[in-house]
Amino acid sequence: MTGASQWRPAAGWARRRALQAGAALTEARRRPDGLPPRRLRARVGAPGAQEFASGGAAAADALLAAAAEALGERSAALAGVLDFGCGSGRVLGEMIRRGVGEHRVGVDVDAEAIAWAEAHLPGARWLASSANPPLPLVGERFDLIYSVSVFSHLDAVAQDAWLTELAGTLAPGGVALLSVHGATALEAFRSGAVATAWCPPEALRGRGPLAADELWSVPYVHSRWNRGDLPGVGAGYGLSFHGPEYLRAHWGRFLAVEAILPRAISGWQDLVVCRSRPPG
Ligand SMILES: C[S@@+](CC[C@H](N)C(=O)[O-])C[C@H]1O[C@@H](n2cnc3c(N)ncnc32)[C@H](O)[C@@H]1O
């Protein structure tokens, strides 16, 4: 995230590349233990070593607290755990360290991030997936599915497709924890307190507050300056903002929405607690 009064993709690209090159040189001399290179950390929005590590730990804390609340005693002995959109394992690496789940799977469209995780984070299966379903899993079901900062970037069509797929991948009685941008995140973008290099600020400022039953999506602007920065993502990938009634009514067609925990992830994204829909 960067603040900018004028949006110049080429200048922004050059500045980011210069900063990345400097940081990569410094880091090559003293790479923090067990962390992916800065380039891969930046793709998940946490380029700094400390923010990557502490953000992953805090997200794991929030997810495990929500899972314990939803599943009770069952949360202490999870069979399968799936991280949808795991990147280079910022959160799933933390689950491995904590011994959460008997078998763990991370999937992501970023094949380079998956290759890094596979080489450096034993204790999970790391699978490259596609922008559209199905997942490369045959008949597997998971007690805990979580997804941090992925549905907050998918448009309505991609969300519906992935909600269908994840609903079919959730074990009976399991829980899916999916993070979204809610009112807090939209307000930060609207006010200009935060900005992204991927969207002109004008696209985010100046609109009214989010209606409770609204989903608002703004696609990222792809150009030759940022090509390759988000490998594998679908055409509609961008910023999405969810009102609570939209989640309950629309997501409720795919999964039972049990709770929405405001700002549960990094004080920034809301966490949607979902269960399988009863048959019928
Ligand atoms: C903001 S990053 C978050 C990564 C990770 N969950 C974390 O918290 O560190 C979003 C991730 O979603 C992945 N992604 C985007 N579209 C996807 C899709 N359709 N299926 C799986 N992963 C996807 C991206 O490659 C990226 O790694």
PDBQT file of the ligand as one rigid body, heavy atoms in Angstrom, charges set to zero:
ROOT
HETATM    1  C1  LIG A 301      -3.141 -10.860  -0.931  1.00  0.00    +0.000 C 
HETATM    2  S1  LIG A 301      -2.444 -12.426  -1.302  1.00  0.00    +0.000 S 
HETATM    3  C2  LIG A 301      -2.695 -13.329   0.224  1.00  0.00    +0.000 C 
HETATM    4  C3  LIG A 301      -1.854 -14.565   0.309  1.00  0.00    +0.000 C 
HETATM    5  C4  LIG A 301      -1.981 -15.364   1.615  1.00  0.00    +0.000 C 
HETATM    6  N1  LIG A 301      -3.330 -15.809   1.831  1.00  0.00    +0.000 N 
HETATM    7  C5  LIG A 301      -1.508 -14.546   2.795  1.00  0.00    +0.000 C 
HETATM    8  O1  LIG A 301      -2.352 -14.093   3.582  1.00  0.00    +0.000 OA
HETATM    9  O2  LIG A 301      -0.309 -14.337   2.913  1.00  0.00    +0.000 OA
HETATM   10  C6  LIG A 301      -3.676 -13.145  -2.374  1.00  0.00    +0.000 C 
HETATM   11  C7  LIG A 301      -3.254 -14.523  -2.869  1.00  0.00    +0.000 C 
HETATM   12  O3  LIG A 301      -4.334 -15.100  -3.586  1.00  0.00    +0.000 OA
HETATM   13  C8  LIG A 301      -3.807 -15.773  -4.705  1.00  0.00    +0.000 C 
HETATM   14  N2  LIG A 301      -4.913 -15.969  -5.651  1.00  0.00    +0.000 N 
HETATM   15  C9  LIG A 301      -5.516 -15.038  -6.425  1.00  0.00    +0.000 A 
HETATM   16  N3  LIG A 301      -6.522 -15.597  -7.134  1.00  0.00    +0.000 NA
HETATM   17  C10 LIG A 301      -6.561 -16.913  -6.774  1.00  0.00    +0.000 A 
HETATM   18  C11 LIG A 301      -7.382 -18.012  -7.153  1.00  0.00    +0.000 A 
HETATM   19  N4  LIG A 301      -8.382 -17.879  -8.041  1.00  0.00    +0.000 N 
HETATM   20  N5  LIG A 301      -7.142 -19.217  -6.607  1.00  0.00    +0.000 NA
HETATM   21  C12 LIG A 301      -6.132 -19.370  -5.705  1.00  0.00    +0.000 A 
HETATM   22  N6  LIG A 301      -5.315 -18.370  -5.309  1.00  0.00    +0.000 NA
HETATM   23  C13 LIG A 301      -5.538 -17.154  -5.827  1.00  0.00    +0.000 A 
HETATM   24  C14 LIG A 301      -2.678 -14.869  -5.169  1.00  0.00    +0.000 C 
HETATM   25  O4  LIG A 301      -1.767 -15.523  -6.017  1.00  0.00    +0.000 OA
HETATM   26  C15 LIG A 301      -2.068 -14.465  -3.835  1.00  0.00    +0.000 C 
HETATM   27  O5  LIG A 301      -1.092 -15.377  -3.414  1.00  0.00    +0.000 OA
ENDROOT
TORSDOF 0
